[in-house]
Amino acid sequence: MADEENTQPANTPVEHVQQEPAESATPMKANDRPPERLVRHVFWKYPILSVVLLVVVAVLAAAVGSPNWPRDTIAGATKDNPGGAIMAFTQELDGTATSTSNAAEFGMGDPGQVFVLAPLRQVAPLWRADVRTALAAYDAASPQQQQAWASNYDKALGKITMSSSEGMGGSSGPDFSKIDTLKGDFGPVPVLVKANLQLAQNGFLEQYLQSVDPGHSFHLVNIWLYDHPNLLNTAVAQGLTDDQWGMVKERGFSVGPWYLAMPAVFHVYFPTGDEGTWFVIWNLLFAAILMFVVPLVPGVRDIPKYLKLYRFIYRYPVKGDFDKPAWRERHGATHAGAEATGVGGGE
C-alpha cells in the first residue's frame, strides 16, 4: 500500500519548484562597493615629486636664504679681534654699548656689572692680585668717577680705531698693538678690561654667562657678541643689516630664509610691519586666510580642482583601461562595463 501511495503515474505533471539562490558566504556591504567613479593612484609619481620639491627648496634656499654662517663664540671673536673686545668691555662700563640701550628689552641689568665686573669678582679671589686691587679701587670710587674713567678710556680707544671698510657704522675695533700706548686718567679700567679679555679668550666668560642664565644658554652670550664689532661687520659683509637678522636682507634680496618669506614681506612692505604688534597682526590675518578662506570659501577652495592638481596623486581611468584583463579582474566586469559606458570618461 505504501508503495502505491508513493507511486505516481508517468503522465502526471511534476510541479516546478524554484530554488532560492544560495546566500553568499561573504556578502558585500554597502560601503564595500566600488566607488561610482574609479580612480587610479599614481604612486610611481611620488618619488619624482619628492625629488622635484627638494630641488625647488634647495634653489630657493640658495637664492633668497640667509648665509649659513657658523655661530660665533666669545673666545673666537676675542682672539680674532682683541681690540674690539677691549672696546666692548669699556663701552659696557661707560654705558655706550649697544646692550646698554637695550638692557630693558633684553631683561638684564647693567651690562657693566653683567659682562665685566661680575665675572671678575667670580675669579678674583683665586686669581691675580692686580685684578683684586683694581676691583677694590673701582668699587671705592663714586659712580661719577667710574663713569669718567671708562669714558676717558673709550675716547682714547677711539683715537686708535679705524672705521670699517664695509661702512654701515661698523668698525674694525681699536688697534690692539697700540693699547699700551694710551695715556690719560683711566683709573683701574685698563686693568679690568684686559683681565676680562683674558677670561674671554680662554673660554671662561662664555661658560660663566651660560651658567648665569641656564634657561637661555646663549642669551647673554649673543648680547655680548652684539657689543663686539665682529658680529656687525660680518652681518654687513653678508648683507644682513636689518634689526630682524636672519629674516630680512637689505642687499640684493628683501627676504632672508625661504621659509620666512611671508613674515619678511609683512615686516618690510606692509604698513607698520616693522612694529611688533602689527607684525603679529599681519601674520595672524595670513594664518586666518589659510585656515578659513582657502578651505571653506566656494570658488577659492576649488582652485586646486580647476588646476587639476589631483593628477599628481591620482587619475580617473580612461575607457581603454576597462578592456585590460588586469583591470577587469581587479574591479569586475560589471562595474568596468558600467564605467565604460561613459561615467569615467578619460581626461
C-alpha positions in Angstrom: 0.0 0.0 0.0 2.9 2.3 0.9 4.4 1.7 -2.5 1.2 2.6 -4.2 0.8 5.8 -2.3 4.3 6.9 -3.3 3.9 5.9 -6.9 2.7 8.4 -9.4 1.5 7.8 -12.9 4.1 8.6 -15.6 1.9 11.1 -17.2 1.2 13.1 -14.0 2.7 16.6 -14.4 5.5 17.4 -11.9 5.2 20.7 -10.1 8.2 23.0 -10.8 9.8 24.3 -7.7 12.0 27.4 -8.0 15.0 27.2 -5.8 16.2 30.3 -3.8 19.7 31.4 -4.7 22.3 30.4 -2.2 23.5 33.2 0.1 27.0 34.4 -0.5 29.4 33.3 2.1 30.8 36.9 2.3 28.0 39.3 1.5 29.1 42.7 0.1 28.4 45.6 2.4 27.2 48.9 1.1 30.5 50.6 2.0 32.5 47.9 0.3 31.1 48.7 -3.1 33.4 50.2 -5.6 33.1 53.9 -6.0 30.9 55.3 -8.7 33.9 56.7 -10.4 37.1 54.7 -10.0 40.4 56.4 -9.7 43.9 55.1 -10.2 46.6 56.2 -7.7 49.9 57.1 -9.5 52.3 56.0 -6.7 55.2 56.0 -9.2 55.0 59.8 -9.3 55.6 60.2 -5.5 59.4 59.8 -5.5 59.7 62.0 -8.6 57.6 64.7 -6.9 59.8 64.4 -3.8 63.0 65.0 -5.8 61.5 67.9 -7.7 60.3 69.6 -4.4 63.8 69.0 -2.9 65.4 70.7 -5.8 62.9 73.7 -5.6 63.6 74.1 -1.9 67.3 74.0 -2.4 67.2 76.6 -5.2 65.0 78.9 -3.1 67.3 78.5 -0.1 70.4 79.3 -2.1 68.7 82.2 -4.0 67.0 84.1 -1.2 68.1 82.4 2.0 70.5 83.9 4.6 74.0 82.5 4.5 74.7 79.5 6.7 77.3 81.3 8.8 78.7 79.4 11.8 77.8 80.7 15.3 80.4 83.0 16.7 81.9 82.3 20.2 83.3 84.8 22.6 86.6 83.1 22.6 86.8 83.1 18.8 85.7 86.7 18.5 88.2 88.0 21.1 91.1 86.0 19.7 90.3 87.2 16.2 89.8 90.9 17.3 91.1 91.6 20.9 90.9 95.3 20.3 87.2 95.0 19.6 86.8 93.1 22.9 88.6 95.9 24.8 86.3 98.4 23.2 83.2 96.4 24.1 84.1 96.0 27.7 84.9 99.7 28.0 81.6 100.8 26.5 79.7 98.4 28.8 81.3 100.2 31.7 80.6 103.8 30.4 77.1 103.0 29.2 77.5 103.5 25.5 77.4 99.8 24.4 74.5 98.5 22.3 73.5 96.3 25.1 73.1 99.3 27.4 70.3 100.9 25.3 68.5 97.5 25.0 69.1 96.3 28.6 65.4 96.6 29.5 64.3 94.8 26.3 66.8 92.0 26.9 65.6 91.6 30.5 69.1 92.1 32.0 70.7 94.5 34.5 73.6 96.9 33.9 75.9 95.4 31.2 79.0 96.7 33.0 78.1 94.6 36.0 76.9 91.6 34.0 79.8 91.4 31.5 82.7 93.0 33.2 82.6 93.2 37.0 80.6 90.1 37.9 82.9 87.7 36.0 86.0 89.3 37.5 84.6 89.1 41.0 83.9 85.4 40.4 87.6 84.6 39.8 89.5 87.4 41.5 89.8 85.7 44.9 91.8 82.9 43.4 93.4 84.9 40.6 95.8 87.9 40.2 96.5 90.4 42.9 96.4 93.4 40.5 92.9 92.4 39.5 91.7 92.4 43.1 93.4 95.8 43.6 91.7 97.2 40.5 88.3 95.9 41.6 88.7 97.4 45.1 89.7 100.8 43.6 86.8 100.8 41.2 84.3 99.9 43.9 85.6 102.6 46.2 85.1 105.3 43.6 81.8 107.2 43.1 79.5 106.3 40.2 80.5 109.7 38.6 84.2 108.8 38.9 83.7 105.3 37.5 81.8 106.8 34.5 84.6 109.4 33.9 87.4 106.7 33.9 85.5 104.5 31.5 84.5 107.4 29.2 88.1 108.7 29.1 89.4 105.3 28.1 86.6 104.9 25.5 87.6 108.2 23.9 91.3 107.2 23.9 90.4 103.9 22.2 88.6 105.8 19.5 91.9 107.5 18.5 93.4 104.2 17.6 90.2 102.7 15.9 89.9 102.5 12.2 86.4 102.7 10.7 85.3 99.5 9.0 85.8 99.5 5.2 82.3 97.9 5.0 80.6 101.1 6.2 77.1 100.9 7.7 78.5 102.2 11.0 80.7 99.2 11.7 84.3 99.4 12.9 87.3 97.1 13.0 87.9 97.9 16.6 91.0 99.6 18.2 94.5 98.5 17.1 95.4 96.2 19.9 99.1 96.7 19.4 98.7 100.3 20.4 96.6 99.8 23.5 99.5 100.2 25.9 100.5 103.5 24.4 97.3 105.3 25.5 97.7 108.0 28.2 95.1 109.6 30.3 93.0 109.4 33.5 91.7 105.9 33.1 91.9 104.7 36.7 91.7 100.9 37.1 89.6 100.5 33.9 92.5 99.3 31.6 93.4 96.5 34.1 89.8 95.4 34.4 89.1 95.2 30.7 92.4 93.5 29.9 91.7 90.9 32.6 88.2 90.4 31.1 89.9 89.9 27.7 91.9 87.1 29.2 88.8 85.5 30.6 87.1 85.8 27.3 89.9 84.3 25.3 90.3 81.2 27.5 86.6 80.5 27.3 85.7 81.3 30.9 83.5 84.3 30.1 81.2 82.3 27.8 80.8 79.5 30.3 80.1 82.0 33.1 77.4 83.8 31.0 75.8 80.5 30.2 75.7 79.5 33.8 74.1 82.8 34.9 71.1 82.2 32.6 71.0 78.4 32.1 67.4 78.5 30.8 68.6 80.5 27.9 72.1 79.2 27.3 73.2 81.7 24.6 71.1 84.7 25.6 73.8 86.7 27.4 76.5 85.3 25.1 74.7 86.6 22.0 74.1 90.0 23.6 77.8 90.4 24.3 78.7 89.3 20.8 76.4 92.1 19.6 78.5 94.6 21.5 81.7 93.3 19.8 82.3 94.8 16.3 82.9 91.5 14.6 79.2 90.5 14.6 78.1 93.7 12.9 80.9 93.6 10.4 80.0 90.0 9.5 76.4 91.0 9.1 77.3 93.9 6.9 79.5 91.8 4.7 76.8 89.2 4.3 74.1 91.8 3.6 72.3 91.2 6.9 71.9 94.6 8.3 68.2 94.8 9.4 67.1 94.6 13.0 65.5 91.3 12.2 68.7 89.4 11.4 68.1 86.1 9.7 64.7 87.3 8.3 65.4 90.3 6.2 68.3 91.1 3.9 68.7 94.6 2.6 71.3 93.9 0.0 70.0 92.2 -3.2 67.1 90.4 -1.5 64.4 91.6 0.8 63.7 88.1 2.1 66.1 86.0 4.2 65.4 82.3 4.7 62.9 81.0 2.2 60.6 79.6 4.9 60.2 83.1 6.4 59.2 84.6 3.1 55.7 85.8 4.2 56.7 87.2 7.6 59.5 89.1 5.8 57.1 90.5 3.3 54.9 91.7 6.2 57.9 93.1 8.0 59.3 95.1 5.0 56.4 96.1 2.8 53.2 96.2 4.9 52.2 99.3 6.9 53.8 99.4 10.3 55.0 95.8 9.7 58.3 96.6 11.4 56.4 97.2 14.7 55.9 94.2 16.9 52.2 94.5 17.4 51.3 94.9 13.7 53.8 92.3 12.6 51.9 89.8 14.8 48.6 91.0 13.5 49.6 90.6 9.8 50.8 87.1 10.4 47.6 86.2 12.3 45.5 87.5 9.4 47.5 85.5 6.9 47.1 82.4 9.1 43.3 83.0 9.3 43.1 83.2 5.5 44.9 79.9 5.2 42.7 78.3 7.8 39.3 79.6 6.9 39.2 81.2 3.5 41.2 78.7 1.4 39.4 75.5 2.6 35.9 77.0 3.1 35.0 79.7 0.6 33.4 78.4 -2.6 35.5 79.0 -5.6 38.7 79.5 -3.7 38.6 76.0 -2.3 38.0 74.7 -5.8 41.2 76.3 -7.2 43.3 73.0 -6.8 40.5 71.2 -8.7 40.5 73.7 -11.5 44.3 73.5 -11.8 43.9 69.7 -11.9 46.5 69.3 -9.1 44.9 65.9 -8.3 46.7 64.5 -11.3 49.8 64.4 -9.2 48.1 62.0 -6.8 45.6 60.0 -8.9 43.8 60.0 -12.2 40.5 58.8 -13.5 40.7 55.7 -15.8 40.1 56.1 -19.5 37.8 53.8 -21.4 40.7 51.8 -22.7 41.6 50.7 -19.2 38.4 48.7 -18.9 39.5 46.4 -21.8 42.6 45.4 -19.9 42.3 41.9 -18.3 44.1 43.1 -15.1 41.6 45.9 -14.7 38.6 43.7 -15.2 40.0 41.0 -12.9 40.6 43.6 -10.1 37.3 45.6 -10.4 34.9 43.2 -12.0 33.4 43.1 -15.5 30.0 44.6 -14.4 31.5 47.7 -12.8 34.0 48.1 -15.5 31.3 47.8 -18.1 29.3 50.5 -16.3 32.3 52.7 -16.2 32.9 52.1 -19.9 29.5 53.4 -20.8 30.8 56.9 -20.2 30.8 57.6 -16.4 34.6 57.5 -16.2 35.4 59.3 -19.4 39.1 59.8 -20.0 41.0 63.0 -19.3 
